Amino acid sequence: MTENEAEPPKSLITSPEKLSCWVLTNGMAGFETQGRGIAEALGLAPVMKRVSPSPPWKWMAPWGPAQPDGNIAPPWPDILIASGRQSIPYARMIRRKSGGRTFTVVLQDPRIAPSNFDFVWAPAHDRLDGPNVLSTVVSPHRLTRARLAEEAKLFAQQVAHLPRPRVAVLIGGTNSVYRLTEETAAGIARKLAAIADKGASLMVTPSRRTGEAQTKILKDALKDRSAVVWDGTGPNPYFGFLGLADAVIVTCDSVNMVGEAAFTGKPVHVIELDSGQSRKEAKFRRFLDAIYATGAARPFAGRLESWVYEPLNATDEIAEAIASRFAAHRAKQAARTRPQEKKG
């Protein structure tokens, strides 16, 4: 299965094959993954739409008008799933120009009143409220039980030589809140090496944000131990390693990575990186505290621990809420257009 192919999902809405769906983002992978995941959970095959407004439209988003874009034109979709600040003006425009026919879904805090849309999902740490708002601790994604199992099969041979317990190690990198310095990477490498020396095997996937120097530090520390470190070539083993793991270690810089790890039902150990003192840190802190409270994850203390919890799955919860509201929306639209019965 490739990144652009989705397993046939169960249908939450009536006649999904007759409905059109757009996922509208600025092209960032995180936004597209969330939008595609929700569409697939609904049983829809989305058309991916990307917008990249230029100044001054870019600066005015999400409050200003949408820059004319030939790719964003009628016929308008039955369902629009928009994510990211740059998509918001287009979502408002489509809702207006469709006469309210298009059911507009926004993922993430739109930074304007949720009442501008039919449904809004926001992570709980954003503290967004409204009658059409649903909040969950973790984010939507494209993982399913079937996909985890299939991806695990694809990479099973690559790690067949690794003894159990096998640990998936998901390494992010520096962002606007956290820093993964070479010194920090060296500290992580020492702790991972210690775990391997105690009998665990490591399946490590660095990300694009990890950095070449930091990745090399990890590789050098683990080269003579029971470990596989993805070199960035060939298919990404990220989901495969999650499916094959007995436990997960993940850096705290990505809400999506931590949430996907918590979907597996396997113990999730979170490496808390040093903060860059960003004002955004408070949101990450609220997220980490919330996911610790669910019992799915714990701060990484340099050792493997074992515990049991109910896997976290926000994708299905969000999709079910959308399906319910969409059914009500369609019924309301039909009532408005139904011709008046002739009096006898």
N, C-alpha and C positions, 0 to 999 in steps of 0.2 A: 504494500500500500504506500503510495507516495503522498507528499504533503498536500497535493491538490485533489486527492481522492478521498472520499469519506465513506465509511462503512454505512450500509443502509440503516438509518435510525428508525426507531418506532415513531409512529405518527401521533402527535398530540392534538392535531387540528384536522377538521374534516376536509377531505379532498385536497391534500397538500400539493398534488401534482398540477392542480388547476390554479394555484396561487403563485404570484411572482414575488420575489424577495430580493432586496438589495442590502448588502452590508457596505456601509459608507464610512470610510476612515481617511486619514492622511497617509496611509500606507505603513504606519508603524506596526511591527509584527505583533506586539502585545494586544493592540486594539483589534487587529484583524483576527487573531486567534479567538478572542472573546466573542466577537460578532459571529464568526463562522461556527463556533461551538454552539451558540444559542440557536442559530438557524438549523443546524443539523439535528439538535435535540428536538426541534419542532417538526422535523421530518421534511424540511425544505432544502432545495438546492439553490443556494444564494448566488446572485451575480455580485462580484466584488467590484466596488466603485471606489476610486481614490481621487481625492481633491488636494490641490496644492496651491491655495490662493496666494497671490503676490501682494505686496504692500500697495495700498493701505488696508485692503480687505483682511489680510493676515493679521494686522495689528488690531483690527476692530472685532475680531472673533473673540468670544461667541456672541457679542451684543449687536454687532453691525449686520449689514445685508450680505448676501452671498454674491461672490464674484461670478459673473456669467461664465458658464462652463458647458461646452457642447456635449460633454459626456454625461452631464446631469440634465436630462431632458425627458419629456413625456415620450411614451406612456409611463405614468408613474406607477410604482410597484404597489402591490396590495399591502406588503409589510416592509417597512424600512427599519433597519437596525443601524444606528449611527453611534460612533464612539470617537471621542477626542474633541478637543476644543474647536479645531478647524472645521469639523463636520457639522457643528451646531447650526450655523446660519443656513446651511443647505437643508437640514432637517426641518427647520421652521418654514423655509420656502416651499418645500415639497408638501408639507401638511396644508399650507395655505392654498397653493395652486391646485392641489388635488381636491379642493373643496372639502377637506376632512376625510376623504375616502381612504387615503393611505394611513394605515395604522403605524404611528411613529413610536419607535422604541429607542431610547437613549441609554447607553451603557456608560457608567461613570457620571460623576457630578457634572451637569451641563453648565454650571456657574451662572445660570439664569433660572427663573422660576420653573419648576417641574411641570406646572400647568400648561406650559407651551407645547407639551407632548402628551401622548396617550399613556405611555408607561416609561418609568425611569428605574433603572437599577443602579445602586451606588454601594460601594463597600461600606460596611458598618463604621469603619474608622473615619469616614467623611462626615458622619453625623448629619445626613440629609434627611429631612422629613417631608411628608406630603401624602395626600390620599391615594396618589397613583405611584408612590415610591416603594420599592422593595429593597431592603438592605440585608446583606449576608456577610458573615465574617470573611469567607474566602470568595475568590473571583470565579466567573465561568471560564471554561476551557474546552478543549476538544477531546479530552480523555474519556474513554468508556472502558468497561470491563473487557469487552471483546477486543478493543484496540490494544489495551495493555498486554493481553494474552498473545495477540498476533505479533506485536513488536518484540515481545520476549522471545518468540520462536525465531525471529529473524536474526537475533544476536546471540542466541544460546550457544552456538558453536564457538563464538569468539571468547566466551568466558567459561567454557566447559572445564578448563584446566584449573579454575579457581575453586579452592575448597570453601565450604560454608562455615560460618555465615558470610554472605556476600552483602556488601554495603554500597549502595549507590551514593556517590558524592557529587553534589551539584554545586559548582563554583560559579558565582556571578562575578561582580567586579565593582569598580568605582562608579558611583552615580552622583546625583545632586545631594544625596544625604550621607552616603557611606563611602569610605575609602578602603580600597584593597591595595595597600602599599606592598613593596617587596618584603619589607620587614614583617608585615602581617601575614603575607603568603608563606614566609619561612616558618612562622609560628604555627600556622595551620598544617604545614607539611610535617613538622615534628610530631604533632598530635596524631596525624593520620598514620605516620610511620609507626608510632607506638601502638596504635590499634592493630596494624598489620602484624607487628611483632608478637602480639598476644593471640594470633591465630585467625583474625578476620581477613577477608579479601576485599579489595577496594575496586570499584568500577567508577572512574572519575570522568566527568564531562565538564571541562571549562567552557566558558561562554565567550562571545566576542568582546565583552567588557573586561575579561580577566586580565589581559595583557600578556605579551610574549614573555617578558621577564618573569612574571609571576607564574605563568604556566611552566616555564623551564624549571623554576624552583621546585614545583610540585613533582615534575617528572624525575628530576635528579634525586629527590628524596625517596621516591618509590620504585626506582628502576630495578633494584635488587630484591624487591619484596613482592608479595602476592597481590599484584595490582595491574590494572589496565587503565591507561590514561588516553582518552580519545585525542588524536592529533589534528582534528579539524578537517580531515579528508574523508571522502565517502559519506554514506548515509549517517545522519546524526543518531547515535545510540541512546539519546536521552530517555525516550519512552521505554525503549527496550531494557535499559538498565533499571528503570523504576519497576518494570514488570518482573525482572529477575532477582531483585533485591530482597533481602530479609530485613533490612533496615535502611534508613536514609539519613544522610548528613547533608545539610543545605545551608548556604549563606543567606543572611537575612535581608539582603538588598533587593530581592525580587518577591513581591507579594504573590505573583503568579507561580513562581517556582515552589514556594512554601505551600501554597494551596494545592498545587498538583501533587506534591509529595503526600499531603494529608488525604488525598483521594485514594491512595493505595491501601490505607488501613494498616500500614507498617509503621513502626516507631520512627518519628521524625525528630532528628536532633538539629537544632538551629544554631549556626555559628553567628554570633552577634559581632559585627564589624565595628570599627571605630567610626564615630559620627563626625561629619564635617561641620557640625553645629548649624545645620540648615534649619530654617523654620519648618521645613517639611518633616523633620524628625519626629515631631509629636504624633503625626499620623501613623508613621511606621511603628512607633512605640505602642499606640493604641491597638494596632493590628496584632503585633507580637503578643501583647498581654492577652488579647481576646483569643488568639488561637492556642495559647498556653492554657487558657481557662477551659477550652473545649476538651482538653486531654489528648489531643492529637499530637501535639508537639511539646518539646521541652528544650531549654537552652542546652547547648552542647557543653558538657563538662569534661571533655577529653577522654571519655570512655563510652562504650556502648551500653545502653540500658534496654530493657524489654518491658513493654506494656501493651495493653489492648484498648482499643477505642472504636467507636463507630465511624467509618470513613466519612469524610466531609464531601458533599456533592452539591454545590450551589447551582450547577448548570441545570439539572433537572428541576430544581425548585423554581428557578427563574423562568424556565421554559413553560412549566405548568401554569405559572401565574400569567404569563403572556398569553398562552392559549385560552385561558378562561376569559381574560379581558378582551381578547380579539373576537371571541365568539359573541360577547355582548355588544361589541362595536359593530360587527356585521349585522346582528339582529336589529340594532338601532338604525343602521344605514338602510336596511331593507324596509323597515317600517316607514321611513321618510319618503322612500321612492315608490311604495306600493300605491297603486291607483285606488282612489276612493270607490268603494262598492256602490253600485248604482242602487238607488232606492226603488223598490218595487212599485 
